[in-house]
Amino acid sequence: MKKSLTFLTIISLLLPNISLATEFNPNFIITDEAMQNKDAMNATDIQVFLQEKNSYLSDFVTEYIDGTNRKASYIIYDSAQKYNISPKYLLVKLQKEQSLVTEDSPTQKQLDWATGFAVCDSCAMDDPKIQEYKGFVNQVDSAAAVMRSYYNKYVSQSWIKRAGQSYTIDGEIVTPANNATAFLYTYTPHLHGNENFWTIWQAWFEQSYPDGTLAKTSDSSDIYLIQDGKKRKIANMTSLVTRFDQNLIITIPASELAKLEAGSEIKLPNYAIVNAPSGYYLLDYEYKRKFDSYDVVKKIGYNPDEVIDVTESDLNDYSLGEPISLNEENVTGKLLKLKVNGEMYYIKGNKYYPIIDKNIAKINFPDLTIEDAEVSEFSTLNRMDPILPKDGSIIGIEGSPYIYVMENGKKRHIADEKAFNTFGYNWNNIIWLNFYSGLIIPDGQALQLIEQLDTLDMATKVE
């Protein structure tokens, strides 16, 4: 299946400096590379981004330049492609100027002047001189076009701000470290407006590792689970091997790990039976499932010496799952394959979950043996939604060149080969799923690189 991965060529890349500024630096807002990366998001990525923001623009359709009716996501994408300007830049402009990305019911005025193009501090929106720029399409197209014109003309046009020269902005001296920063001040000659741009950019597109990532640094053997924006140290090997796939551990810069808030340690193995003051529990990944009585524990067949005594605080990070009664079967789950047609299911308690690709079973249940079953065995069970690959899994879809990482039940498109390598993923860990799986698994936001130049880099890029 590797032949389907058209962008793959395995190469060695040094990890770039991907740490990000934590405070607004008026001299450096974004890189020229980021500003001019027209392929930072494809049309689908933009559409998913708008949907996840519950944006009015996700369903907004209007007449485009070619006379066809087009979605906002297509208009943003096409304008970015046409002028070699990042669609991320356009999304941030739409938000900064008119809050259109997060707005669920904008006014016509907001749509008509979507990026604030041609509306100067002293201009009225009904000024006849600027009406040719009115309308969502014109605004998005013009915002991309003018940024490209700055790059094309800044050498010959002295009114365009440029890197390395100092300007007085709102009473302060600003010396843009690169042209992207200078051009942002050319478009919006105010500190506050550009700080707003930077704040939105950081919030939306800052480098981050997906939930479910297993990470370590090159100078330490400690392994962490990244979850909800925190790093949770895995305290012992038993907890690691019973809950996670060690092959998915990636090495990340110490600076990236350091900026994550520390969460609670993971120190109890999966499927352990624990005895807390409130009763006996089975630890089932993120859940603590309480036994109705100790008789249920004995029925399962656990040796009393295997029960771990814990405090209530040890269980604080586990969600309360369904209780376990004396009559419950399949407490830890099993895999069944129907003899009649080969369809696979995961059975747990009184529920059964379709498995839409056998490789998902390998990802989620590597220690379970597949058993043959008759249809009659499902007669008393309740059907649930299909099992999706667990967080942190790296997947490909047959017939598609794209590679994804799973996070919170969604597949996040890894933008390109450089992103794949920089995040530390391993090509050998890609699991290929069938085309139907690709349709079933919902899309999440694309996983992009936000590369920050260090001081030396910025100095050498001044033109």
Phi and psi in degrees as a GROMACS rama.xvg file:
@    title "Ramachandran Plot"
@    xaxis  label "Phi"
@    yaxis  label "Psi"
@TYPE xy
-62.2806  -22.7625  LYS-2
-64.6211  -19.9119  LYS-3
-74.9732  -16.2593  SER-4
-88.2211  83.864  LEU-5
-68.0791  -24.2369  THR-6
-96.2005  5.48705  PHE-7
-87.6515  123.902  LEU-8
-141.886  120.209  THR-9
-75.2676  119.255  ILE-10
-133.513  163.393  ILE-11
-99.6102  127.764  SER-12
-125.597  136.576  LEU-13
-71.9967  138.584  LEU-14
-65.9339  124.376  LEU-15
-74.3213  169.154  PRO-16
-74.4163  106.838  ASN-17
-113.491  15.1811  ILE-18
-73.3611  150.116  SER-19
-118.439  150.759  LEU-20
-64.4751  144.809  ALA-21
-104.152  -9.88101  THR-22
-129.904  151.21  GLU-23
-67.0281  124.984  PHE-24
-110.125  107.273  ASN-25
-61.5434  -18.6308  PRO-26
-84.4766  -12.9535  ASN-27
-147.483  113.522  PHE-28
-108.196  -59.503  ILE-29
-142.238  165.578  ILE-30
-80.7847  159.714  THR-31
-64.5952  -34.7441  ASP-32
-62.0186  -43.2652  GLU-33
-66.2925  -41.3688  ALA-34
-62.9438  -36.0114  MET-35
-102.619  12.9655  GLN-36
-85.7154  86.4596  ASN-37
-65.4341  -20.4126  LYS-38
-98.7005  16.354  ASP-39
-60.5848  -31.3142  ALA-40
-144.658  137.018  MET-41
-88.5831  178.685  ASN-42
-61.0562  -37.7734  ALA-43
-66.5748  -42.2184  THR-44
-57.3188  -43.8152  ASP-45
-64.6531  -43.4719  ILE-46
-62.074  -44.7506  GLN-47
-62.846  -41.6355  VAL-48
-58.1643  -45.8804  PHE-49
-65.7727  -39.5175  LEU-50
-64.6207  -41.4245  GLN-51
-70.0225  -21.5455  GLU-52
-88.4523  2.4644  LYS-53
52.6566  41.48  ASN-54
-82.0159  143.193  SER-55
-57.1035  -34.1453  TYR-56
-66.0175  -18.4498  LEU-57
-63.5474  -27.6078  SER-58
-113.192  3.44572  ASP-59
-75.1897  126.211  PHE-60
-126.698  135.315  VAL-61
-148.642  167.093  THR-62
-71.4975  128.902  GLU-63
-94.0815  178.209  TYR-64
-58.1474  -34.789  ILE-65
-83.9479  5.00377  ASP-66
89.4407  -6.4741  GLY-67
-89.649  158.806  THR-68
-85.5561  127.99  ASN-69
-132.841  149.26  ARG-70
-72.1354  157.334  LYS-71
-58.3632  -38.8413  ALA-72
-61.1186  -38.7639  SER-73
-68.1643  -42.2056  TYR-74
-61.0439  -43.3599  ILE-75
-64.4678  -46.4788  ILE-76
-62.5182  -47.3722  TYR-77
-65.9196  -38.8721  ASP-78
-65.1387  -39.8314  SER-79
-62.3871  -44.3735  ALA-80
-64.4661  -41.9023  GLN-81
-62.7527  -38.5386  LYS-82
-110.258  7.76109  TYR-83
55.7987  45.8625  ASN-84
-123.776  142.161  ILE-85
-63.9026  133.267  SER-86
-63.3255  -24.912  PRO-87
-62.8026  -40.1741  LYS-88
-58.5177  -44.8631  TYR-89
-66.0845  -39.1741  LEU-90
-62.4297  -42.8033  LEU-91
-66.7603  -39.3094  VAL-92
-61.711  -42.8853  LYS-93
-61.1445  -37.1006  LEU-94
-75.4808  -45.5987  GLN-95
-63.4566  -39.9131  LYS-96
-82.8441  -41.5687  GLU-97
-136.339  9.78538  GLN-98
55.6535  30.1439  SER-99
-73.3171  -23.4996  LEU-100
-72.0015  -35.3865  VAL-101
-103.007  -3.36504  THR-102
-78.4576  132.624  GLU-103
-102.352  -7.34656  ASP-104
-152.662  69.9872  SER-105
-73.4749  159.075  PRO-106
-82.0986  165.031  THR-107
-63.5873  -32.8756  GLN-108
-61.7188  -41.0305  LYS-109
-62.4911  -41.9604  GLN-110
-69.2397  -39.6436  LEU-111
-66.8311  -29.4054  ASP-112
-123.813  48.4302  TRP-113
-55.9038  -40.5763  ALA-114
-109.767  6.4618  THR-115
71.499  13.4634  GLY-116
-67.863  133.679  PHE-117
76.3076  -3.24822  ALA-118
-96.9116  95.7555  VAL-119
-85.5486  174.124  CYS-120
-58.5712  -34.6382  ASP-121
-100.72  5.86999  SER-122
-92.6543  144.53  CYS-123
-96.1293  144.673  ALA-124
-67.9536  -16.6079  MET-125
-96.5498  9.27405  ASP-126
-60.7454  124.103  ASP-127
-57.6969  -25.9797  PRO-128
-70.2951  -18.9231  LYS-129
-113.213  5.98784  ILE-130
-65.7549  -23.4992  GLN-131
-66.8627  -16.3902  GLU-132
-98.4202  2.54864  TYR-133
-74.8308  144.378  LYS-134
110.567  146.264  GLY-135
-57.5155  -46.9714  PHE-136
-61.8723  -47.9509  VAL-137
-61.3723  -38.8146  ASN-138
-66.3492  -45.8923  GLN-139
-67.1987  -45.8756  VAL-140
-61.0096  -43.7699  ASP-141
-68.2098  -37.5115  SER-142
-62.7685  -39.442  ALA-143
-73.0284  -41.5288  ALA-144
-64.3091  -42.1536  ALA-145
-69.0375  -33.8881  VAL-146
-66.94  -39.3804  MET-147
-64.6932  -38.7126  ARG-148
-65.2979  -32.4856  SER-149
-61.384  -45.3728  TYR-150
-62.5136  -37.9268  TYR-151
-76.1994  -27.0995  ASN-152
-118.533  -2.21466  LYS-153
-64.1002  -26.5782  TYR-154
-68.5912  -38.8254  VAL-155
-94.2557  -16.3482  SER-156
-112.627  104.396  GLN-157
-69.4014  -18.0302  SER-158
-73.7611  -15.8555  TRP-159
-82.5239  123.149  ILE-160
-66.2077  148.532  LYS-161
-140.135  164.752  ARG-162
-64.6985  146.041  ALA-163
85.6024  -10.5967  GLY-164
-103.501  148.914  GLN-165
-97.9595  141.038  SER-166
-134.835  150.007  TYR-167
-92.2875  113.442  THR-168
-116.964  114.294  ILE-169
51.5367  41.2986  ASP-170
83.8987  -1.61795  GLY-171
-114.507  148.907  GLU-172
-83.6175  123.829  ILE-173
-121.582  129.757  VAL-174
-119.154  94.7237  THR-175
-57.0077  131.827  PRO-176
-79.8389  -18.5076  ALA-177
-150.41  171.362  ASN-178
-71.2771  -33.3871  ASN-179
-57.4787  -44.5189  ALA-180
-64.5422  -43.8691  THR-181
-60.6893  -40.7984  ALA-182
-70.3903  -31.402  PHE-183
-62.7892  -37.2957  LEU-184
-73.6836  -27.7724  TYR-185
-66.1844  -42.2178  THR-186
-71.943  -45.9932  TYR-187
-128.175  95.2642  THR-188
-80.7325  49.9726  PRO-189
-140.741  143.328  HIS-190
-66.003  -46.2292  LEU-191
-62.5871  -42.6208  HIS-192
-63.0275  -39.4214  GLY-193
-76.7887  -28.4554  ASN-194
-66.5432  -37.5684  GLU-195
-61.6805  -43.3494  ASN-196
-57.4936  -49.5891  PHE-197
-60.058  -41.9435  TRP-198
-62.8956  -44.0442  THR-199
-65.9637  -44.6304  ILE-200
-58.0971  -46.6833  TRP-201
-62.4254  -42.586  GLN-202
-66.1807  -37.0382  ALA-203
-90.8022  -37.2313  TRP-204
-123.294  16.8431  PHE-205
-67.2423  144.331  GLU-206
-54.5313  130.14  GLN-207
-154.101  152.309  SER-208
-99.4236  137.32  TYR-209
-62.9904  152.622  PRO-210
-56.5321  140.492  ASP-211
96.1857  -5.75121  GLY-212
-70.6975  132.564  THR-213
-98.1368  122.106  LEU-214
-136.125  150.94  ALA-215
-144.274  169.795  LYS-216
-108.799  165.394  THR-217
-69.8206  -21.0752  SER-218
-104.496  13.5167  ASP-219
-149.865  148.772  SER-220
-91.1709  -3.68672  SER-221
-65.5991  137.918  ASP-222
-117.117  138.825  ILE-223
-126.654  149.132  TYR-224
-100.298  125.356  LEU-225
-88.5679  121.256  ILE-226
-149.405  126.846  GLN-227
54.1739  38.6118  ASP-228
75.537  10.3682  GLY-229
-121.786  161.572  LYS-230
-106.59  123.441  LYS-231
-111.712  112.856  ARG-232
-68.4469  134.593  LYS-233
-90.3544  110.92  ILE-234
-75.699  -22.5561  ALA-235
-152.42  162.481  ASN-236
-65.8879  -33.7709  MET-237
-62.37  -43.5967  THR-238
-64.3425  -36.4652  SER-239
-66.0555  -51.6469  LEU-240
-73.9994  -24.0687  VAL-241
-87.9548  -10.1988  THR-242
-120.692  -22.5907  ARG-243
-135.841  162.32  PHE-244
-94.7454  112.394  ASP-245
-62.7259  -22.7817  GLN-246
-66.3407  -18.5457  ASN-247
-89.6572  2.34281  LEU-248
-68.9889  128.366  ILE-249
-114.49  155.572  ILE-250
-100.33  125.039  THR-251
-123.045  159.884  ILE-252
-59.8814  141.614  PRO-253
-58.5687  -31.8968  ALA-254
-65.3148  -33.8526  SER-255
-70.819  -40.9403  GLU-256
-68.7475  -36.8953  LEU-257
-65.2402  -29.4061  ALA-258
-82.435  -5.57674  LYS-259
-85.9567  137.362  LEU-260
-67.1239  140.996  GLU-261
-76.8433  128.567  ALA-262
-100.225  -173.511  GLY-263
-69.6641  149.693  SER-264
-71.4816  150.559  GLU-265
-99.6674  105.514  ILE-266
-127.244  1.82352  LYS-267
-114.708  136.382  LEU-268
-70.9897  155.484  PRO-269
-69.3986  146.758  ASN-270
62.4565  21.4902  TYR-271
-76.2987  147.84  ALA-272
-100.991  125.439  ILE-273
-120.366  151.826  VAL-274
-115.083  108.259  ASN-275
-108.771  165.494  ALA-276
-54.4521  -28.1743  PRO-277
-88.0374  -4.42979  SER-278
138.517  -172.959  GLY-279
-94.2688  141.062  TYR-280
-135.368  151.066  TYR-281
-101.645  127.682  LEU-282
-87.9451  114.536  LEU-283
-119.791  85.0803  ASP-284
54.9572  -109.719  TYR-285
-88.6941  2.62898  GLU-286
-115.371  149.973  TYR-287
-112.718  119.004  LYS-288
-108.687  117.317  ARG-289
-81.4011  134.316  LYS-290
-78.3762  140.691  PHE-291
-60.7669  -33.0405  ASP-292
-162.914  171.503  SER-293
-69.7258  -22.1853  TYR-294
-60.2911  -34.547  ASP-295
-67.1054  -39.1344  VAL-296
-60.1434  -45.2035  VAL-297
-65.6312  -35.4368  LYS-298
-63.4699  -38.178  LYS-299
-64.6294  -28.1505  ILE-300
102.091  16.7543  GLY-301
-71.9684  141.255  TYR-302
-75.354  132.463  ASN-303
-53.4028  -29.4573  PRO-304
-69.6035  -16.4718  ASP-305
-87.1015  -12.2137  GLU-306
-73.0182  132.169  VAL-307
-102.343  126.408  ILE-308
-79.48  129.162  ASP-309
-135.748  166.251  VAL-310
-94.921  165.735  THR-311
-62.4352  -35.3036  GLU-312
-65.5846  -27.2759  SER-313
-63.8978  -21.4528  ASP-314
-105.293  6.23077  LEU-315
-59.8657  -31.8795  ASN-316
-87.6965  1.34452  ASP-317
-96.4967  135.519  TYR-318
-78.6508  149.258  SER-319
-76.8335  118.263  LEU-320
-96.1145  -170.833  GLY-321
-69.4891  139.446  GLU-322
-67.0565  160.331  PRO-323
-112.275  117.707  ILE-324
-98.546  174.275  SER-325
-65.5468  -26.5042  LEU-326
-92.6074  -3.56693  ASN-327
-74.439  140.837  GLU-328
-116.482  167.468  GLU-329
54.4409  47.8056  ASN-330
-60.2863  -40.9135  VAL-331
-103.832  6.67408  THR-332
87.8102  157.32  GLY-333
-152.838  159.355  LYS-334
-104.138  129.366  LEU-335
-123.628  145.208  LEU-336
-124.927  124.101  LYS-337
-66.4944  131.828  LEU-338
-65.478  -31.7905  LYS-339
-71.6212  -34.9415  VAL-340
-141.153  -0.28639  ASN-341
80.8056  3.26793  GLY-342
-65.8554  144.894  GLU-343
-109.982  148.224  MET-344
-144.884  151.233  TYR-345
-105.785  127.15  TYR-346
-110.284  131.332  ILE-347
-148.341  123.205  LYS-348
61.278  -128.619  GLY-349
-104.338  27.6032  ASN-350
-126.777  149.309  LYS-351
-131.181  141.661  TYR-352
-122.006  122.193  TYR-353
-62.1563  144.43  PRO-354
-114.807  110.683  ILE-355
-82.0939  -7.74689  ILE-356
-153.209  134.14  ASP-357
-60.2545  -27.3841  LYS-358
-70.606  -21.9111  ASN-359
-66.9445  -35.9329  ILE-360
-63.0939  -38.0658  ALA-361
-65.7445  -36.2613  LYS-362
-70.7674  -48.2538  ILE-363
-87.8521  -31.9748  ASN-364
-131.925  62.0467  PHE-365
-65.7014  -20.1818  PRO-366
-97.8632  -0.870337  ASP-367
-95.482  139.66  LEU-368
-91.8915  136.345  THR-369
-77.4445  128.163  ILE-370
-112.45  143.428  GLU-371
-74.5013  147.053  ASP-372
-146.387  158.325  ALA-373
-97.8965  154.934  GLU-374
-59.1464  -33.284  VAL-375
-60.8857  -23.8856  SER-376
-68.6942  -12.1567  GLU-377
-100.596  -0.317503  PHE-378
-62.7109  -29.9443  SER-379
-103.673  7.70215  THR-380
-101.424  155.112  LEU-381
-99.2995  130.357  ASN-382
-77.8297  136.847  ARG-383
-120.399  179.934  MET-384
-67.5067  156.508  ASP-385
-60.8218  150.996  PRO-386
-73.1892  131.989  ILE-387
-107.342  156.033  LEU-388
-57.6888  142.806  PRO-389
-72.6886  160.371  LYS-390
-54.6267  141.125  ASP-391
90.9519  -11.6253  GLY-392
-68.7781  142.847  SER-393
-104.476  119.295  ILE-394
-128.748  153.105  ILE-395
-124.769  157.49  GLY-396
-113.222  129.142  ILE-397
-55.0987  131.995  GLU-398
87.0065  -1.11201  GLY-399
-120.867  144.238  SER-400
-84.0284  -3.79939  PRO-401
-87.9206  148.15  TYR-402
-118.029  144.833  ILE-403
-131.814  157.282  TYR-404
-118.158  137.243  VAL-405
-84.227  135.869  MET-406
-149.572  123.784  GLU-407
50.7011  43.8906  ASN-408
76.7192  11.3565  GLY-409
-127.227  153.568  LYS-410
-98.7681  123.825  LYS-411
-102.033  117.552  ARG-412
-64.0363  121.333  HIS-413
-79.9876  117.286  ILE-414
-54.7678  -43.3805  ALA-415
-162.863  -177.322  ASP-416
-63.8782  -39.4006  GLU-417
-62.6786  -42.4151  LYS-418
-62.7478  -42.7803  ALA-419
-57.3241  -49.2444  PHE-420
-69.1648  -40.886  ASN-421
-66.4158  -36.6154  THR-422
-71.3182  -11.3772  PHE-423
90.2812  14.9877  GLY-424
-73.9206  157.861  TYR-425
-110.753  127.201  ASN-426
-58.6856  -31.1847  TRP-427
-70.347  -13.3946  ASN-428
-91.8796  1.05714  ASN-429
-70.2578  126.582  ILE-430
-107.129  125.772  ILE-431
-91.4001  129.393  TRP-432
-114.421  160.833  LEU-433
-74.1059  167.137  ASN-434
-60.5087  -37.8861  PHE-435
-61.8999  -37.6233  TYR-436
-60.2412  -39.0022  SER-437
-61.274  -31.9901  GLY-438
-76.8174  -34.7201  LEU-439
-74.807  -40.775  ILE-440
-76.3851  120.661  ILE-441
-69.6032  155.241  PRO-442
-83.8782  140.961  ASP-443
-109.187  -176.887  GLY-444
-64.6208  143.591  GLN-445
-61.6198  147.786  ALA-446
-95.0162  111.851  LEU-447
-115.233  163.421  GLN-448
-95.2799  137.084  LEU-449
-117.427  101.516  ILE-450
-94.5596  127.693  GLU-451
-105.242  132.61  GLN-452
-79.8232  141.301  LEU-453
-82.4558  179.47  ASP-454
-59.1791  -41.3922  THR-455
-64.6293  -44.3484  LEU-456
-58.6726  -45.189  ASP-457
-63.2071  -39.6918  MET-458
-65.3099  -38.7753  ALA-459
-75.3701  -16.7059  THR-460
-94.1411  -1.66251  LYS-461
-65.6188  129.851  VAL-462
